[in-house]
Amino acid sequence: KSIWVLQDSCTNSYESAVVYAPVDINPTQLVIAGHDPNNIQILPSGFSIIPDGVESRPLVITSTQEDRNTQGGSLLTLALQTLVNPSPAAKLNMESVESVTNLVSLTLHNIKTSLQIEDC
């Protein structure tokens, strides 16, 4: 199955946000050609980074060890949607839980890597 990832991002003085959603290429190309958009399944995910608002405590997450003594910090909010099973009657199994756990871990790792943040 071939997919595209639709993505939008914004940055201002208050926050930086990224929203993205994997979509099937074939239905998306039909919508681009003017067909009915109701045939596309979209499960958006994303994250937002905002200042923590507390200027008087040391940084918890920084890009380098030396920066940990400086003031300020950021909060990361992560929202993920994934289709574990297309059947509404399906029960959640351990394999699905592990899959979602791995998705969250990988996503957080990729965010930290892209921001050049060391593990805390």
ZAFI-184185 format. One line per field, with one value per atom (N, C-alpha, C, O, CB): residue number from 1; residue in three letters; atom name; x, y, z. Coordinates in nm, 2 decimals. Glycine has a CB too. Example, Ala and Ser with C-alpha at 12.3 -4.5 7.8 and 13.67 -1.06 7.14 Angstrom:
REM residues 2
num = [1:1:1:1:1:2:2:2:2:2]
residu = [ALA:ALA:ALA:ALA:ALA:SER:SER:SER:SER:SER]
atome = [N:CA:C:O:CB:N:CA:C:O:CB]
xx = [1.32:1.23:1.32:1.42:1.13:1.28:1.37:1.29:1.34:1.41]
yy = [-0.57:-0.45:-0.33:-0.33:-0.45:-0.22:-0.11:0.00:0.11:-0.06]
zz = [0.78:0.78:0.78:0.85:0.90:0.71:0.71:0.79:0.80:0.57]
REM end
This chain:
REM residues 120
num = [1:1:1:1:1:2:2:2:2:2:3:3:3:3:3:4:4:4:4:4:5:5:5:5:5:6:6:6:6:6:7:7:7:7:7:8:8:8:8:8:9:9:9:9:9:10:10:10:10:10:11:11:11:11:11:12:12:12:12:12:13:13:13:13:13:14:14:14:14:14:15:15:15:15:15:16:16:16:16:16:17:17:17:17:17:18:18:18:18:18:19:19:19:19:19:20:20:20:20:20:21:21:21:21:21:22:22:22:22:22:23:23:23:23:23:24:24:24:24:24:25:25:25:25:25:26:26:26:26:26:27:27:27:27:27:28:28:28:28:28:29:29:29:29:29:30:30:30:30:30:31:31:31:31:31:32:32:32:32:32:33:33:33:33:33:34:34:34:34:34:35:35:35:35:35:36:36:36:36:36:37:37:37:37:37:38:38:38:38:38:39:39:39:39:39:40:40:40:40:40:41:41:41:41:41:42:42:42:42:42:43:43:43:43:43:44:44:44:44:44:45:45:45:45:45:46:46:46:46:46:47:47:47:47:47:48:48:48:48:48:49:49:49:49:49:50:50:50:50:50:51:51:51:51:51:52:52:52:52:52:53:53:53:53:53:54:54:54:54:54:55:55:55:55:55:56:56:56:56:56:57:57:57:57:57:58:58:58:58:58:59:59:59:59:59:60:60:60:60:60:61:61:61:61:61:62:62:62:62:62:63:63:63:63:63:64:64:64:64:64:65:65:65:65:65:66:66:66:66:66:67:67:67:67:67:68:68:68:68:68:69:69:69:69:69:70:70:70:70:70:71:71:71:71:71:72:72:72:72:72:73:73:73:73:73:74:74:74:74:74:75:75:75:75:75:76:76:76:76:76:77:77:77:77:77:78:78:78:78:78:79:79:79:79:79:80:80:80:80:80:81:81:81:81:81:82:82:82:82:82:83:83:83:83:83:84:84:84:84:84:85:85:85:85:85:86:86:86:86:86:87:87:87:87:87:88:88:88:88:88:89:89:89:89:89:90:90:90:90:90:91:91:91:91:91:92:92:92:92:92:93:93:93:93:93:94:94:94:94:94:95:95:95:95:95:96:96:96:96:96:97:97:97:97:97:98:98:98:98:98:99:99:99:99:99:100:100:100:100:100:101:101:101:101:101:102:102:102:102:102:103:103:103:103:103:104:104:104:104:104:105:105:105:105:105:106:106:106:106:106:107:107:107:107:107:108:108:108:108:108:109:109:109:109:109:110:110:110:110:110:111:111:111:111:111:112:112:112:112:112:113:113:113:113:113:114:114:114:114:114:115:115:115:115:115:116:116:116:116:116:117:117:117:117:117:118:118:118:118:118:119:119:119:119:119:120:120:120:120:120]
residu = [LYS:LYS:LYS:LYS:LYS:SER:SER:SER:SER:SER:ILE:ILE:ILE:ILE:ILE:TRP:TRP:TRP:TRP:TRP:VAL:VAL:VAL:VAL:VAL:LEU:LEU:LEU:LEU:LEU:GLN:GLN:GLN:GLN:GLN:ASP:ASP:ASP:ASP:ASP:SER:SER:SER:SER:SER:CYS:CYS:CYS:CYS:CYS:THR:THR:THR:THR:THR:ASN:ASN:ASN:ASN:ASN:SER:SER:SER:SER:SER:TYR:TYR:TYR:TYR:TYR:GLU:GLU:GLU:GLU:GLU:SER:SER:SER:SER:SER:ALA:ALA:ALA:ALA:ALA:VAL:VAL:VAL:VAL:VAL:VAL:VAL:VAL:VAL:VAL:TYR:TYR:TYR:TYR:TYR:ALA:ALA:ALA:ALA:ALA:PRO:PRO:PRO:PRO:PRO:VAL:VAL:VAL:VAL:VAL:ASP:ASP:ASP:ASP:ASP:ILE:ILE:ILE:ILE:ILE:ASN:ASN:ASN:ASN:ASN:PRO:PRO:PRO:PRO:PRO:THR:THR:THR:THR:THR:GLN:GLN:GLN:GLN:GLN:LEU:LEU:LEU:LEU:LEU:VAL:VAL:VAL:VAL:VAL:ILE:ILE:ILE:ILE:ILE:ALA:ALA:ALA:ALA:ALA:GLY:GLY:GLY:GLY:GLY:HIS:HIS:HIS:HIS:HIS:ASP:ASP:ASP:ASP:ASP:PRO:PRO:PRO:PRO:PRO:ASN:ASN:ASN:ASN:ASN:ASN:ASN:ASN:ASN:ASN:ILE:ILE:ILE:ILE:ILE:GLN:GLN:GLN:GLN:GLN:ILE:ILE:ILE:ILE:ILE:LEU:LEU:LEU:LEU:LEU:PRO:PRO:PRO:PRO:PRO:SER:SER:SER:SER:SER:GLY:GLY:GLY:GLY:GLY:PHE:PHE:PHE:PHE:PHE:SER:SER:SER:SER:SER:ILE:ILE:ILE:ILE:ILE:ILE:ILE:ILE:ILE:ILE:PRO:PRO:PRO:PRO:PRO:ASP:ASP:ASP:ASP:ASP:GLY:GLY:GLY:GLY:GLY:VAL:VAL:VAL:VAL:VAL:GLU:GLU:GLU:GLU:GLU:SER:SER:SER:SER:SER:ARG:ARG:ARG:ARG:ARG:PRO:PRO:PRO:PRO:PRO:LEU:LEU:LEU:LEU:LEU:VAL:VAL:VAL:VAL:VAL:ILE:ILE:ILE:ILE:ILE:THR:THR:THR:THR:THR:SER:SER:SER:SER:SER:THR:THR:THR:THR:THR:GLN:GLN:GLN:GLN:GLN:GLU:GLU:GLU:GLU:GLU:ASP:ASP:ASP:ASP:ASP:ARG:ARG:ARG:ARG:ARG:ASN:ASN:ASN:ASN:ASN:THR:THR:THR:THR:THR:GLN:GLN:GLN:GLN:GLN:GLY:GLY:GLY:GLY:GLY:GLY:GLY:GLY:GLY:GLY:SER:SER:SER:SER:SER:LEU:LEU:LEU:LEU:LEU:LEU:LEU:LEU:LEU:LEU:THR:THR:THR:THR:THR:LEU:LEU:LEU:LEU:LEU:ALA:ALA:ALA:ALA:ALA:LEU:LEU:LEU:LEU:LEU:GLN:GLN:GLN:GLN:GLN:THR:THR:THR:THR:THR:LEU:LEU:LEU:LEU:LEU:VAL:VAL:VAL:VAL:VAL:ASN:ASN:ASN:ASN:ASN:PRO:PRO:PRO:PRO:PRO:SER:SER:SER:SER:SER:PRO:PRO:PRO:PRO:PRO:ALA:ALA:ALA:ALA:ALA:ALA:ALA:ALA:ALA:ALA:LYS:LYS:LYS:LYS:LYS:LEU:LEU:LEU:LEU:LEU:ASN:ASN:ASN:ASN:ASN:MET:MET:MET:MET:MET:GLU:GLU:GLU:GLU:GLU:SER:SER:SER:SER:SER:VAL:VAL:VAL:VAL:VAL:GLU:GLU:GLU:GLU:GLU:SER:SER:SER:SER:SER:VAL:VAL:VAL:VAL:VAL:THR:THR:THR:THR:THR:ASN:ASN:ASN:ASN:ASN:LEU:LEU:LEU:LEU:LEU:VAL:VAL:VAL:VAL:VAL:SER:SER:SER:SER:SER:LEU:LEU:LEU:LEU:LEU:THR:THR:THR:THR:THR:LEU:LEU:LEU:LEU:LEU:HIS:HIS:HIS:HIS:HIS:ASN:ASN:ASN:ASN:ASN:ILE:ILE:ILE:ILE:ILE:LYS:LYS:LYS:LYS:LYS:THR:THR:THR:THR:THR:SER:SER:SER:SER:SER:LEU:LEU:LEU:LEU:LEU:GLN:GLN:GLN:GLN:GLN:ILE:ILE:ILE:ILE:ILE:GLU:GLU:GLU:GLU:GLU:ASP:ASP:ASP:ASP:ASP:CYS:CYS:CYS:CYS:CYS]
atome = [N:CA:C:O:CB:N:CA:C:O:CB:N:CA:C:O:CB:N:CA:C:O:CB:N:CA:C:O:CB:N:CA:C:O:CB:N:CA:C:O:CB:N:CA:C:O:CB:N:CA:C:O:CB:N:CA:C:O:CB:N:CA:C:O:CB:N:CA:C:O:CB:N:CA:C:O:CB:N:CA:C:O:CB:N:CA:C:O:CB:N:CA:C:O:CB:N:CA:C:O:CB:N:CA:C:O:CB:N:CA:C:O:CB:N:CA:C:O:CB:N:CA:C:O:CB:N:CA:C:O:CB:N:CA:C:O:CB:N:CA:C:O:CB:N:CA:C:O:CB:N:CA:C:O:CB:N:CA:C:O:CB:N:CA:C:O:CB:N:CA:C:O:CB:N:CA:C:O:CB:N:CA:C:O:CB:N:CA:C:O:CB:N:CA:C:O:CB:N:CA:C:O:CB:N:CA:C:O:CB:N:CA:C:O:CB:N:CA:C:O:CB:N:CA:C:O:CB:N:CA:C:O:CB:N:CA:C:O:CB:N:CA:C:O:CB:N:CA:C:O:CB:N:CA:C:O:CB:N:CA:C:O:CB:N:CA:C:O:CB:N:CA:C:O:CB:N:CA:C:O:CB:N:CA:C:O:CB:N:CA:C:O:CB:N:CA:C:O:CB:N:CA:C:O:CB:N:CA:C:O:CB:N:CA:C:O:CB:N:CA:C:O:CB:N:CA:C:O:CB:N:CA:C:O:CB:N:CA:C:O:CB:N:CA:C:O:CB:N:CA:C:O:CB:N:CA:C:O:CB:N:CA:C:O:CB:N:CA:C:O:CB:N:CA:C:O:CB:N:CA:C:O:CB:N:CA:C:O:CB:N:CA:C:O:CB:N:CA:C:O:CB:N:CA:C:O:CB:N:CA:C:O:CB:N:CA:C:O:CB:N:CA:C:O:CB:N:CA:C:O:CB:N:CA:C:O:CB:N:CA:C:O:CB:N:CA:C:O:CB:N:CA:C:O:CB:N:CA:C:O:CB:N:CA:C:O:CB:N:CA:C:O:CB:N:CA:C:O:CB:N:CA:C:O:CB:N:CA:C:O:CB:N:CA:C:O:CB:N:CA:C:O:CB:N:CA:C:O:CB:N:CA:C:O:CB:N:CA:C:O:CB:N:CA:C:O:CB:N:CA:C:O:CB:N:CA:C:O:CB:N:CA:C:O:CB:N:CA:C:O:CB:N:CA:C:O:CB:N:CA:C:O:CB:N:CA:C:O:CB:N:CA:C:O:CB:N:CA:C:O:CB:N:CA:C:O:CB:N:CA:C:O:CB:N:CA:C:O:CB:N:CA:C:O:CB:N:CA:C:O:CB:N:CA:C:O:CB:N:CA:C:O:CB:N:CA:C:O:CB:N:CA:C:O:CB:N:CA:C:O:CB:N:CA:C:O:CB:N:CA:C:O:CB:N:CA:C:O:CB:N:CA:C:O:CB:N:CA:C:O:CB:N:CA:C:O:CB:N:CA:C:O:CB:N:CA:C:O:CB:N:CA:C:O:CB:N:CA:C:O:CB:N:CA:C:O:CB:N:CA:C:O:CB:N:CA:C:O:CB]
xx = [0.08:0.00:0.09:0.17:-0.10:0.07:0.15:0.08:-0.04:0.18:0.16:0.10:0.18:0.30:0.09:0.11:0.18:0.16:0.07:0.12:0.24:0.22:0.19:0.28:0.35:0.07:0.03:0.08:0.06:-0.12:0.14:0.20:0.18:0.18:0.35:0.15:0.15:0.22:0.22:0.00:0.29:0.36:0.35:0.33:0.51:0.36:0.36:0.45:0.47:0.22:0.51:0.59:0.56:0.55:0.74:0.53:0.52:0.58:0.66:0.36:0.56:0.63:0.58:0.65:0.61:0.47:0.41:0.43:0.45:0.26:0.43:0.44:0.50:0.50:0.31:0.54:0.57:0.49:0.48:0.73:0.43:0.34:0.36:0.38:0.19:0.34:0.35:0.23:0.21:0.49:0.15:0.04:0.06:0.10:-0.10:0.04:0.06:-0.03:-0.09:0.21:-0.06:-0.15:-0.10:-0.09:-0.29:-0.09:-0.06:-0.19:-0.30:0.00:-0.19:-0.31:-0.27:-0.16:-0.37:-0.37:-0.35:-0.33:-0.41:-0.46:-0.24:-0.21:-0.33:-0.36:-0.08:-0.38:-0.48:-0.61:-0.65:-0.53:-0.67:-0.79:-0.75:-0.83:-0.85:-0.63:-0.58:-0.57:-0.61:-0.45:-0.52:-0.50:-0.64:-0.66:-0.43:-0.74:-0.88:-0.93:-1.00:-0.97:-0.91:-0.96:-0.89:-0.96:-0.93:-0.76:-0.69:-0.75:-0.75:-0.54:-0.80:-0.86:-1.00:-1.07:-0.85:-1.06:-1.19:-1.30:-1.41:-1.23:-1.26:-1.36:-1.40:-1.34:-1.31:-1.49:-1.54:-1.43:-1.37:-1.66:-1.41:-1.31:-1.35:-1.27:-1.28:-1.48:-1.52:-1.46:-1.48:-1.67:-1.39:-1.33:-1.19:-1.13:-1.33:-1.15:-1.01:-1.02:-1.10:-0.93:-0.95:-0.95:-0.83:-0.71:-0.93:-0.85:-0.75:-0.75:-0.84:-0.76:-0.63:-0.61:-0.49:-0.38:-0.58:-0.52:-0.41:-0.34:-0.40:-0.46:-0.21:-0.13:-0.04:-0.04:-0.04:0.02:0.11:0.17:0.14:0.04:0.24:0.30:0.31:0.32:0.43:0.31:0.33:0.43:0.44:0.19:0.52:0.62:0.59:0.59:0.76:0.57:0.55:0.64:0.69:0.40:0.67:0.75:0.67:0.55:0.78:0.74:0.68:0.62:0.55:0.77:0.66:0.61:0.68:0.64:0.47:0.77:0.84:0.98:1.06:0.83:1.01:1.15:1.24:1.36:1.14:1.19:1.28:1.34:1.41:1.20:1.32:1.38:1.47:1.45:1.27:1.56:1.66:1.58:1.48:1.77:1.65:1.59:1.59:1.69:1.67:1.49:1.48:1.53:1.61:1.34:1.49:1.54:1.61:1.56:1.42:1.73:1.82:1.89:1.89:1.91:1.95:2.02:2.16:2.22:2.03:2.21:2.35:2.35:2.27:2.46:2.44:2.45:2.48:2.43:2.56:2.56:2.60:2.49:2.49:2.71:2.38:2.27:2.17:2.08:2.19:2.19:2.10:2.10:2.01:2.14:2.20:2.20:2.14:2.13:2.35:2.09:2.03:1.88:1.83:2.05:1.81:1.67:1.58:1.61:1.64:1.45:1.35:1.34:1.41:1.38:1.24:1.22:1.10:1.05:1.19:1.07:0.96:0.87:0.92:1.01:0.75:0.66:0.63:0.60:0.53:0.63:0.59:0.46:0.44:0.71:0.37:0.24:0.23:0.25:0.12:0.21:0.21:0.07:0.02:0.32:0.02:-0.11:-0.10:-0.06:-0.23:-0.13:-0.11:-0.25:-0.32:0.00:-0.28:-0.40:-0.35:-0.28:-0.51:-0.39:-0.36:-0.48:-0.55:-0.23:-0.50:-0.60:-0.55:-0.47:-0.67:-0.58:-0.53:-0.60:-0.53:-0.54:-0.73:-0.81:-0.93:-1.00:-0.85:-0.96:-1.07:-1.21:-1.31:-1.06:-1.22:-1.34:-1.37:-1.29:-1.34:-1.49:-1.53:-1.55:-1.54:-1.65:-1.57:-1.60:-1.47:-1.47:-1.69:-1.36:-1.23:-1.18:-1.20:-1.12:-1.12:-1.07:-0.92:-0.85:-1.09:-0.88:-0.74:-0.65:-0.68:-0.71:-0.55:-0.46:-0.32:-0.29:-0.45:-0.24:-0.10:-0.02:0.06:-0.03:-0.03:0.04:0.01:0.10:0.01:-0.12:-0.16:-0.10:-0.06:-0.31:-0.10:-0.05:0.10:0.15:-0.07:0.17:0.32:0.34:0.44:0.38:0.26:0.27:0.26:0.34:0.17:0.15:0.13:0.24:0.29:-0.01:0.29:0.40:0.52:0.59:0.42:0.55:0.67:0.65:0.75:0.69:0.53:0.50:0.53:0.60:0.36:0.48:0.50:0.65:0.70:0.43:0.72:0.87:0.94:1.03:0.92:0.92:0.99:0.96:1.05:0.95:0.83:0.80:0.87:0.93:0.65:0.87:0.95:1.09:1.16:0.92:1.15:1.29:1.32:1.42:1.33:1.24:1.26:1.25:1.32:1.16:1.15:1.14:1.27:1.32:1.02:1.31:1.43:1.56:1.64:1.46:1.57:1.68:1.67:1.78:1.68:1.56:1.55:1.58:1.62:1.41:1.55:1.58:1.72:1.75:1.47:1.79:1.93:1.93:2.01:2.02:1.83:1.82:1.88:1.85:1.67:1.97:2.03:1.93:1.84:2.16:1.94:1.86:1.88:2.00:1.88:1.78:1.79:1.79:1.79:1.67]
yy = [-0.12:0.00:0.12:0.14:0.00:0.21:0.33:0.45:0.47:0.37:0.52:0.63:0.76:0.76:0.60:0.87:1.00:1.05:1.00:1.11:1.14:1.20:1.34:1.42:1.17:1.38:1.53:1.59:1.53:1.55:1.71:1.77:1.92:1.98:1.74:1.98:2.12:2.16:2.08:2.18:2.27:2.31:2.46:2.54:2.27:2.51:2.65:2.68:2.60:2.71:2.80:2.85:3.00:3.07:2.83:3.03:3.17:3.19:3.11:3.21:3.31:3.34:3.25:3.25:3.48:3.19:3.11:2.96:2.89:3.13:2.91:2.76:2.73:2.81:2.70:2.60:2.54:2.41:2.34:2.51:2.39:2.27:2.21:2.27:2.31:2.08:2.00:1.90:1.83:1.92:1.90:1.80:1.73:1.79:1.88:1.60:1.52:1.40:1.36:1.46:1.35:1.23:1.15:1.20:1.28:1.02:0.93:0.91:0.89:0.79:0.92:0.90:0.81:0.81:1.03:0.73:0.64:0.73:0.83:0.54:0.69:0.78:0.78:0.88:0.73:0.66:0.65:0.73:0.81:0.51:0.72:0.81:0.95:1.04:0.76:0.99:1.12:1.18:1.30:1.14:1.11:1.16:1.18:1.27:1.06:1.10:1.12:1.25:1.32:1.00:1.28:1.40:1.52:1.62:1.41:1.51:1.62:1.64:1.76:1.59:1.54:1.55:1.60:1.61:1.41:1.62:1.68:1.58:1.62:1.73:1.46:1.36:1.38:1.47:1.22:1.30:1.31:1.29:1.18:1.21:1.38:1.37:1.28:1.25:1.50:1.23:1.15:1.01:0.93:1.14:0.97:0.84:0.83:0.72:0.80:0.94:0.94:0.92:1.00:1.07:0.83:0.81:0.89:0.87:0.66:0.98:1.07:1.05:1.08:1.22:1.01:1.00:1.09:1.05:0.85:1.22:1.32:1.29:1.25:1.46:1.32:1.31:1.44:1.51:1.18:1.46:1.58:1.60:1.53:1.70:1.71:1.76:1.91:1.97:1.69:1.96:2.10:2.12:2.05:2.17:2.22:2.25:2.40:2.49:2.24:2.42:2.55:2.58:2.48:2.57:2.70:2.74:2.69:2.70:2.89:2.64:2.59:2.70:2.67:2.50:2.83:2.94:2.95:3.05:2.92:2.87:2.88:2.92:2.83:2.74:3.04:3.09:3.08:3.10:3.24:3.04:3.04:2.90:2.89:3.08:2.80:2.67:2.63:2.67:2.56:2.54:2.49:2.41:2.36:2.41:2.41:2.33:2.18:2.13:2.36:2.12:1.97:1.90:1.81:1.93:1.95:1.89:2.00:2.11:1.84:1.98:2.07:2.00:1.88:2.15:2.08:2.02:1.98:1.89:2.12:2.03:1.99:1.99:2.05:2.09:1.91:1.90:2.04:2.06:1.80:2.12:2.25:2.34:2.43:2.31:2.33:2.42:2.39:2.47:2.41:2.28:2.25:2.34:2.34:2.11:2.43:2.53:2.66:2.75:2.55:2.67:2.79:2.79:2.68:2.82:2.90:2.90:2.88:2.89:3.04:2.83:2.81:2.67:2.58:2.89:2.64:2.50:2.50:2.60:2.41:2.38:2.36:2.24:2.15:2.35:2.25:2.14:2.08:2.15:2.18:1.95:1.88:1.81:1.73:1.78:1.84:1.77:1.69:1.74:1.87:1.56:1.46:1.40:1.35:1.36:1.40:1.34:1.24:1.29:1.44:1.12:1.02:0.95:0.91:0.92:0.92:0.84:0.73:0.75:0.92:0.61:0.49:0.40:0.38:0.42:0.33:0.23:0.10:0.04:0.23:0.05:-0.08:-0.19:-0.29:-0.09:-0.18:-0.29:-0.22:-0.14:-0.40:-0.24:-0.18:-0.22:-0.15:-0.20:-0.33:-0.38:-0.31:-0.32:-0.53:-0.25:-0.18:-0.28:-0.25:-0.10:-0.41:-0.51:-0.58:-0.66:-0.62:-0.55:-0.61:-0.57:-0.46:-0.58:-0.67:-0.65:-0.61:-0.66:-0.77:-0.53:-0.49:-0.60:-0.66:-0.36:-0.64:-0.75:-0.69:-0.58:-0.86:-0.78:-0.74:-0.69:-0.60:-0.85:-0.75:-0.71:-0.57:-0.49:-0.81:-0.53:-0.40:-0.30:-0.19:-0.39:-0.33:-0.24:-0.22:-0.11:-0.30:-0.33:-0.32:-0.23:-0.15:-0.46:-0.25:-0.17:-0.02:0.06:-0.22:0.01:0.16:0.21:0.32:0.17:0.13:0.17:0.20:0.30:0.06:0.11:0.13:0.26:0.33:0.01:0.28:0.40:0.53:0.62:0.40:0.53:0.65:0.67:0.78:0.63:0.56:0.57:0.61:0.70:0.43:0.56:0.60:0.75:0.82:0.51:0.79:0.93:1.02:1.12:0.95:0.99:1.08:1.08:1.19:1.03:0.97:0.96:1.05:1.12:0.81:1.04:1.12:1.27:1.34:1.07:1.31:1.45:1.49:1.60:1.47:1.42:1.45:1.46:1.55:1.36:1.36:1.36:1.49:1.55:1.23:1.52:1.63:1.77:1.86:1.64:1.77:1.89:1.89:1.98:1.91:1.78:1.76:1.77:1.84:1.87:1.69:1.69:1.56:1.45:1.70:1.57:1.45:1.39:1.45:1.49:1.26:1.19:1.25:1.28:1.04:1.26:1.31:1.20:1.22:1.41]
zz = [0.00:0.00:0.00:0.09:0.12:-0.10:-0.10:-0.03:-0.05:-0.25:0.04:0.12:0.10:0.07:0.27:0.12:0.13:0.27:0.34:0.03:0.32:0.45:0.43:0.38:0.54:0.46:0.46:0.58:0.69:0.44:0.57:0.69:0.69:0.58:0.71:0.80:0.82:0.94:1.04:0.82:0.94:1.06:1.08:0.98:1.06:1.20:1.22:1.35:1.44:1.24:1.35:1.46:1.48:1.38:1.43:1.60:1.64:1.77:1.82:1.64:1.83:1.96:2.08:2.18:1.99:2.06:2.17:2.15:2.25:2.18:2.03:2.01:1.88:1.79:2.03:1.87:1.74:1.74:1.83:1.73:1.62:1.61:1.47:1.37:1.63:1.48:1.35:1.36:1.46:1.34:1.25:1.24:1.11:1.00:1.24:1.11:0.99:0.99:1.10:0.99:0.87:0.86:0.74:0.63:0.84:0.76:0.64:0.56:0.62:0.68:0.43:0.35:0.23:0.18:0.30:0.19:0.07:-0.05:-0.07:0.05:-0.14:-0.26:-0.36:-0.40:-0.33:-0.39:-0.49:-0.46:-0.54:-0.51:-0.34:-0.31:-0.31:-0.34:-0.18:-0.26:-0.25:-0.39:-0.41:-0.18:-0.49:-0.62:-0.69:-0.76:-0.71:-0.65:-0.70:-0.65:-0.72:-0.66:-0.52:-0.46:-0.53:-0.56:-0.31:-0.55:-0.62:-0.76:-0.81:-0.63:-0.82:-0.96:-0.95:-1.05:-1.03:-0.83:-0.81:-0.77:-0.77:-0.94:-0.73:-0.69:-0.54:-0.47:-0.71:-0.49:-0.36:-0.25:-0.25:-0.34:-0.16:-0.06:0.06:0.15:0.00:0.06:0.17:0.17:0.26:0.17:0.06:0.05:0.12:0.11:-0.09:0.17:0.23:0.38:0.45:0.19:0.43:0.58:0.63:0.59:0.62:0.72:0.77:0.93:0.99:0.73:0.98:1.12:1.15:1.16:1.17:1.18:1.20:1.34:1.44:1.20:1.34:1.46:1.46:1.36:1.47:1.57:1.58:1.71:1.81:1.53:1.72:1.85:1.85:1.75:1.87:1.97:1.99:2.10:2.20:2.04:2.08:2.18:2.23:2.14:2.13:2.36:2.41:2.53:2.60:2.45:2.56:2.68:2.80:2.81:2.69:2.90:3.02:3.11:3.20:3.10:3.09:3.17:3.30:3.37:3.19:3.33:3.46:3.43:3.39:3.54:3.46:3.43:3.54:3.52:3.39:3.66:3.78:3.81:3.91:3.89:3.73:3.76:3.65:3.54:3.79:3.68:3.58:3.47:3.49:3.64:3.35:3.24:3.27:3.33:3.11:3.23:3.24:3.12:3.13:3.27:3.00:2.88:2.80:2.78:2.79:2.77:2.69:2.58:2.58:2.79:2.49:2.38:2.42:2.36:2.27:2.53:2.58:2.73:2.80:2.53:2.78:2.93:2.99:3.10:2.97:2.93:2.98:3.00:3.09:2.90:2.92:2.92:3.04:3.07:2.80:3.11:3.22:3.34:3.42:3.27:3.35:3.46:3.42:3.50:3.50:3.30:3.25:3.29:3.33:3.10:3.28:3.32:3.20:3.08:3.37:3.23:3.13:3.09:3.13:3.00:3.00:2.96:2.86:2.82:3.08:2.82:2.72:2.76:2.83:2.58:2.71:2.73:2.59:2.50:2.80:2.58:2.46:2.48:2.57:2.42:2.39:2.39:2.26:2.15:2.40:2.27:2.16:2.15:2.25:2.17:2.03:2.00:1.88:1.77:1.98:1.90:1.80:1.78:1.87:1.83:1.65:1.62:1.53:1.43:1.56:1.56:1.47:1.47:1.57:1.52:1.36:1.35:1.39:1.31:1.21:1.51:1.55:1.48:1.44:1.71:1.47:1.41:1.35:1.41:1.51:1.22:1.15:1.20:1.18:1.01:1.28:1.33:1.46:1.56:1.34:1.48:1.60:1.72:1.83:1.59:1.68:1.79:1.83:1.92:1.73:1.77:1.80:1.94:1.98:1.70:2.01:2.14:2.13:2.04:2.23:2.21:2.22:2.27:2.37:2.30:2.19:2.23:2.27:2.24:2.13:2.32:2.36:2.25:2.26:2.44:2.13:2.01:1.97:1.93:1.90:1.98:1.95:2.05:2.01:1.95:2.18:2.28:2.26:2.27:2.42:2.23:2.20:2.07:2.07:2.18:1.97:1.85:1.88:1.83:1.75:1.95:1.99:2.08:2.06:2.06:2.17:2.26:2.18:2.20:2.37:2.08:2.00:1.91:1.89:1.91:1.86:1.78:1.87:1.82:1.73:1.99:2.08:2.10:2.09:2.21:2.14:2.17:2.05:2.06:2.21:1.93:1.81:1.78:1.74:1.69:1.79:1.76:1.85:1.81:1.77:1.98:2.08:2.05:2.05:2.22:2.01:1.98:1.86:1.86:1.95:1.76:1.63:1.66:1.60:1.53:1.75:1.78:1.85:1.82:1.87:1.95:2.02:1.93:1.95:2.14:1.84:1.75:1.66:1.63:1.66:1.60:1.51:1.59:1.52:1.45:1.72:1.79:1.86:1.93:1.90:1.83:1.89:2.04:2.10:1.83:2.10:2.25:2.29:2.24:2.29:2.39:2.45:2.55:2.60:2.53:2.57:2.67:2.81:2.85:2.67:2.89:3.02:3.12:3.24:3.05]
REM end
